[in-house]
Every structure is written in structure tokens, then in C-alpha cells.
Amino acid sequence: MERIVNGSDLSLPELAVYNCRSEVQLMRYYEPQPGLFIAESPKVILRALDAGYAPLSLLAERKLLRKAGGFPEEESAAREDTSEEAALSGDGEAAGLLQEILRRCGDAPVYSAGLDTLTQITGFRLTQGVLCAMRRRELPSVKEVCAGAGRIAVLEDVTNQTNIGAVFRSAAALGFDAVLLTGDCCDPLYRRSIRVSMGTVFQIPWTYMDGGKSGEAAACENGMKERQSRNPEPDAKRKSGSAPDRINTGMPWHADYVSRLQNMGFAAAAMALREDSVRIDDPRLLAEEKIAVILGNEGSGLRDSTIRACDYTIRIPMAHGVDSLNVAAAGAVAFWQLGRK
């Protein structure tokens, strides 16, 4: 197969996208057009392809490529397995999925390397032997994402990539129709978020509430924490900030998105611990035809202004003196309870 290139030469410029340590660099790869993201593992890559994302190239473990029939038979038979390649990270199922990926990626180049070389390139040990660099797309509008939706999740300033991915996976699995994010949330197409979500970021509609474009990044976890440590202002005084990895939309980051949701017919339900909160199994919540469940930052929760603007403040009943759950866990409980229409 002529498009398969030996990727053992770490100086190949085409491998730079896989060696990139900054997600923001990938996002801005084609600036001002949308940039790139990296999808990892065969199932996730196939879900991205199903969603219509275009592949730029593939980087796969040589052993897995051979198992998938990516090399001519005579070349495969002529090569002896090395100890490096013997530790195959993908099983027979992964090889079968890779066959389908190779077929669907058309003329996109495929770079092959041993497992140790892949670890050097990517900075971590792959578990299923294949990565795919893919082109981002312009994000849809809030109106497009919410069209026909009855249950949506809204993330306010959630800055942990793992939590972003877990929330997407729960929302998709438990019957929610869409996910909206404020501009200071981590990008759902960060590699870790995609990996944790198991590719459900490609299966459920999503966008940013302030109209952000995919060519620029939302504030990532480290950047957000760094800014907060430099300027730990209270909720009422927080400002837009000018970090280079922030979405630049021309709109104030504290724009009143709750009223926008309400104008689209959604009852806004803030998840917060307040004296006036109602239980998550309150019949009034299930009776709402359209509801937006709003989840806040891992450390400080939702802004006071957001809670005041909502129609409900809801809580999950707790036992053993536990006062709260991780945002991803709380989201899963809320999606299960309120996704039942």
C-alpha cells in the first residue's frame, strides 16, 4: 500500500501534529480557519468519521497495521517481530476496526512505527495503537444545536478535560439531546476529553453559548487555574481576561445566556446547594417539556448571577453526610433522572 510511510524518522515534519504538546497549536493550525484535533483508538476514530470529520493522516503501530493487512503480504512475511513490536497494543478487534478505518480514510497518508517509537512521538504509551489527525469544523449556532431538543446540558466554566469528556458521555448515553458550553470551558475536542468521552463528543450536538469558533480554543484547565491563582476575584468581579487560548467572540464572557435559553422555551435548572433548592425528583421538573440542566465549575460551582436567573435550583439528595458530587457524577445522576420524558 503506497500511502503507508515509515514513521520511525521522528524528524518528519508530517509527524509534528502528533508530537504537538499544545492543544492550542493544533486548534490554530489553519488559522483563521478551524484547525486540527487528534482522535485516539479505532472506535473513537470511526465515530469521528461517522460524524463527517475529515482525516488528515493516520499514525499506527506497525504490528497492528500488519494484522490489519496494511502491508503487502510479501513484506509482512519478510519481517520478523521484534520485542518492541511483540507487545501489540491492539487485539484482533482493533485490527478489524483499523481495516475499516484504512478503507474509509481514502488517500490520507498512514505513518507506521514501532510501539516504542510511537511512545516517543506522542509522549504516552498507546493502548490501541492508532491515532488520527482530523480537521475541525465550524461550530453550529446555539439555535441549530437546540432545534428540536427537549433536554440539554449546559456547562459553565468547567475546566477539567476529564470532566468534560465524562459529561458528554453521560449526556449522550442517558437521553439528553445536546450540550452547550460557556466560553471558559475546556474544548471538548482536546485529546483527553475525546478519549474519556469514548467519541461521544462526535455523537451529540454541541457548541459554545457565546458563539465561539472552533479555530480558537476555550480556556484549558491549566490556563484557567493559572489565571485564577493570579486574580482570584469574587464572582461579581470576574473579568474576561486575555489569555491567548480563550475563545474570542466579541461578546462579554458573562453574557446572560440563561435568558437566551428561557427565550427558546427551556426551563433553566441550576445544580447548586442552596436552601431554596428542590430535589432532583421533584415532579415539576419532569413535567417541564423543555429543560436545561446547568452544571458549574469544579471548584466554585455556578455563579450567583446564573443561579438567580434560573427557574429552579436543584439538588441531589445525599447520605452519610456527603454534601456534593463531582460535576461529572452529578451530571450523570441529573441526566438519568431528568432525561426520562
Number of C-alpha atoms within 10 A of each C-alpha: 9 10 13 19 14 14 22 18 12 15 10 10 9 13 20 14 21 20 16 14 12 10 19 23 18 26 25 18 18 14 12 12 17 20 21 27 25 25 27 25 22 24 18 21 28 23 18 22 17 13 14 12 16 18 25 17 23 25 26 25 25 26 26 28 26 17 19 19 17 22 16 11 10 8 9 17 11 8 8 9 12 10 10 12 17 12 13 18 17 22 12 11 12 21 23 16 17 27 18 14 19 18 10 14 18 10 14 17 18 24 22 25 24 23 25 16 18 26 15 13 23 18 13 10 15 19 12 19 29 27 24 28 22 20 21 22 16 13 18 16 16 21 13 13 20 21 11 11 17 19 25 26 24 28 26 22 26 30 25 21 23 20 23 27 27 23 28 32 23 21 26 20 16 18 18 25 21 25 27 22 27 23 29 25 27 30 31 25 25 24 18 20 25 29 22 19 25 21 25 25 28 24 15 18 22 25 27 25 24 23 19 24 21 24 24 25 27 29 24 22 18 12 17 22 15 11 14 12 10 8 12 12 11 10 12 10 8 14 13 13 11 10 13 13 20 22 26 20 13 9 13 12 19 17 12 14 16 24 16 14 22 17 10 12 15 23 22 25 27 27 26 23 15 11 8 11 16 20 13 20 15 13 9 10 20 16 11 16 13 20 25 28 25 27 25 21 18 17 11 11 17 21 19 11 13 19 19 12 17 20 16 20 23 23 24 19 12 10 7 5 6 8 11 14 13 12 22 22 15 16 25 20 16 24 23 15 17 23 19 11 12
